Amino acid sequence: MAYTPQPEERELPEVDVLEMEDKENVIVLYNDEENTFDHVIECLISICDHTFEQAQQCAIITHYKGKCEVLSGSYNHLEPRCTALLSEGLSAEIF
């Protein structure tokens, strides 16, 4: 078999690259010794629009792991929710 040289690199067509305008952020909820599971669950349901099951799982993860990402989205979407969690006495931060 004779060696056949590979065709030269073909030029790739230009493509437009879309950039995300809003960086994805998350609210992290931290464990504390002051709030009950019921209070945390109620806050996650009313403020973060969690289902009962989601809120319960986040509360358990927060309790055992020390923190849990409870909501993601743009900063503008998360900031009022994080503020509301803080006003309810929870420890939370946006990253």
C-alpha positions as CSV (number, residue, x, y, z in Angstrom):
1,M,0.0,0.0,0.0
2,A,1.3,3.4,-0.9
3,Y,1.1,6.3,1.5
4,T,-1.6,8.8,0.5
5,P,-1.1,12.3,2.0
6,Q,-4.0,13.7,3.9
7,P,-5.8,16.6,2.3
8,E,-4.8,19.9,3.6
9,E,-6.9,21.3,6.5
10,R,-10.1,22.6,5.3
11,E,-11.2,26.0,6.4
12,L,-14.1,25.9,8.9
13,P,-17.0,28.2,8.4
14,E,-17.3,31.1,10.7
15,V,-19.9,30.8,13.4
16,D,-21.4,33.3,15.8
17,V,-20.7,32.7,19.5
18,L,-23.4,33.8,21.8
19,E,-22.3,35.0,25.2
20,M,-24.3,34.6,28.3
21,E,-25.4,38.0,29.6
22,D,-26.2,36.9,33.1
23,K,-23.7,34.7,34.9
24,E,-25.3,31.8,36.7
25,N,-25.2,32.3,40.5
26,V,-26.4,30.2,43.4
27,I,-27.8,30.9,46.9
28,V,-26.0,28.8,49.5
29,L,-27.9,28.2,52.7
30,Y,-25.7,27.5,55.8
31,N,-26.5,25.5,58.9
32,D,-27.2,27.2,62.2
33,E,-28.4,26.1,65.6
34,E,-31.2,28.6,65.9
35,N,-33.7,27.7,63.1
36,T,-36.0,24.7,63.2
37,F,-36.4,22.3,60.3
38,D,-40.0,23.5,59.9
39,H,-39.0,27.1,59.7
40,V,-36.3,26.5,57.1
41,I,-38.6,24.3,55.0
42,E,-41.4,27.0,55.2
43,C,-38.9,29.7,54.1
44,L,-37.6,27.6,51.2
45,I,-41.1,26.9,50.0
46,S,-42.4,30.5,50.2
47,I,-39.2,32.4,49.2
48,C,-37.5,30.0,46.8
49,D,-40.6,28.3,45.4
50,H,-39.4,24.8,46.4
51,T,-41.8,21.9,46.7
52,F,-42.1,20.4,50.2
53,E,-39.8,17.6,49.2
54,Q,-37.2,19.9,47.7
55,A,-37.2,22.1,50.8
56,Q,-37.0,19.1,53.1
57,Q,-34.1,17.6,51.3
58,C,-32.2,21.0,51.3
59,A,-32.9,21.4,55.0
60,I,-31.5,17.9,55.7
61,I,-28.4,18.4,53.4
62,T,-27.8,21.8,55.1
63,H,-28.0,20.2,58.6
64,Y,-25.6,17.3,57.8
65,K,-23.2,18.9,55.4
66,G,-23.2,22.4,56.8
67,K,-24.4,24.1,53.6
68,C,-26.5,23.5,50.5
69,E,-27.1,25.3,47.2
70,V,-30.8,26.0,47.3
71,L,-31.4,28.1,44.2
72,S,-29.6,29.1,41.0
73,G,-30.1,31.9,38.5
74,S,-29.0,35.4,37.7
75,Y,-27.9,37.7,40.5
76,N,-30.9,40.0,39.9
77,H,-33.2,37.0,40.4
78,L,-31.5,35.7,43.5
79,E,-30.7,38.9,45.4
80,P,-34.3,39.6,46.7
81,R,-34.7,36.0,47.6
82,C,-31.4,35.9,49.5
83,T,-32.4,39.1,51.3
84,A,-35.8,37.5,52.3
85,L,-34.0,34.4,53.6
86,L,-31.7,36.6,55.7
87,S,-34.7,38.6,57.0
88,E,-36.2,35.3,58.2
89,G,-33.1,34.7,60.3
90,L,-31.5,32.1,58.0
91,S,-27.8,32.3,57.0
92,A,-27.4,32.5,53.2
93,E,-25.1,34.0,50.6
94,I,-25.0,34.4,46.9
95,F,-22.0,33.0,44.9
